[in-house]
Amino acid sequence: MKTFRHFLQVIAASFLALAGLLGPDILRAEVLRQPPETRGELLLSFAQIVKKAQPAVVNVYASRTDRRPRNPLFDDPVFRRFFGDGGNSRPGGPTAQSLGSGVLVDPSGLVVTNHHVIEGMTDVKVALADKREFAAEIILRDQRTDLAVLRLKEGSNFPVLDLGDSDVLEVGDIVLAIGNPFGVGQTVTQGIVSALARTQVGISDYGFFIQTDAAINPGNSGGALIDMKARLAGINSAIFSQSGGSVGIGFAIPVNMVKIVVAAAKGGGRQVRRPWLGASLQIVSKEIADSLGLDRPSGALVTDISLGGPAAEAGIKRGDLITAIDGLSVDDPESLGYRMATKPLGGIASLSLFRNGRPVSAAVKLTAAPETPAREPIKPQGNSPFAGATLINLSPAVSEEFSIRGVSEGVVISEVEDGTPAAAVNFKKGDVILTVNDAKIALTRDIERATSDRHPYWKLTIERGGEFITTVLGG
């Protein structure tokens, strides 16, 4: 009789959960985290959850007609070695296309998708589950999180997904993935949370992913990972696969990061401003852990401090080991970056540190990185190899925006227009110009001086992705 009553309790609680009638505390009760014990429990369905969530998941179609001209510099094998083989298409050339998914998060028509779905694209169309199609504009691109926000150009009162709380997820929780794999149409797959806080995956700057075995395939990018209350738990972003198809290892961006990006878009921002720590961090190896007297390698080791930054003001020092932020553990620099990035500007964060063999704490102000020096953008013209590029001064804010590490002075390429000499040279956003014809470049006005006269050649030193490149271009 006791077993039968327990069975009835499980059935009743499960159906109430599907109807969304239980509060979050009851939903987390142990009875809902037990494996099925009878055949009857296996007959439960996710249909009600899908019906609630499916209308807010959309298909995203993006395209761009490539109009860059061929540049003779690409006949130089040394040049191609450093700058790639871009710039080969001619005006009216092939159209680049991208297929992905997205999630409606506001009734006015705001859609969240992956940045890589719309990267480099100019024309975007969104198809809803009910077959309606709308043109969309890209209102925010955030490459650092691999997220972007679109706005449908027409319509209102769209269905939306409620945003959940990714911090309450536990390994083993059931989740559903909804998207448009391989363009076959909206598809739902089911699995569990396989792992949490996956870092060092190499997908984005804020690697802190939800791992799931719910089948995710090409086309699912930007789609929804939902919990058992039909709330958004994450945005499906990538898979680990050697074949190109699902092998049961998929990664989703936690919804708590999505909330920050959506809030920035709703506030009219074209980019996301996040708290800045003002410190360089390093992964703790086993050797470092042994030298610090730790029983395991964990935490983020402070290797450098920016003068006048929040970390310096809080009294953090080189050699400090950051182990937690506001009571949440920090396993490596990426997890600390995620925790900082999901906090709103203003207020204070409490960092737990390990210093000289004993625990200490520091109160860090949640402020954005400063733009000092000011950007002072320029757009070189004429014979300059940078013609068609927008150049700005390097500052802590710019370093954060373009994920620049290891250099503190120089001029950054922030934009490159198609069909220009800079595009033909294949300069990329985030490249840091350090020297031109052996002249040091510290500010944008140095570029103007260095390129004001015609030269038979251009000798350039740039930093790209941690690599320093020196090459010579014909004038």
Buried (B, 14 or more C-beta within 10 A) or exposed (E): EEEEEBBEEBBEBBEBBBEBEBEEEEBEEEEBEEEEEEEEBEEBEBEBBBEBBBBBBBBBBBBBBBEBBBBEBBEBEEBBEBBEEBBEBEEEBEEBEBBBBBBBBBEBBBBBBBBBBBBEBEBBBBBBBEEEEBEBEBBBBBBBBBBBBBBBEEEEEBBBBBBBBBEEBEEEBBBBBBBBBEEEEBBBBBBBBBEBBBBEBEBBBBBBBBBBBBBBBBBBBBBBBBBBBBBBBBBBBBBBBEEEEBEBBBBBBBBBBBBBBBEBBBEEBEBBBBBBBBBBBBBBEEEBBEEBEBEEBBBBBBEEBBEEBBBBBBBBBEEBBBBBBEEEEBBBBBBBBBBBBBBEEEEBBEBBBBBEEEEBEBEBBBBBBBBEBEBEEBBBEEBBBBBBBBBBBBBBBBBBBBEBEEBEBBBBBBBBBBEBBBBBBBBBBBBBBBBBBEEEBBBBEBBEEBBEEEBEEBBBBBBBEEEEBEBEBEE
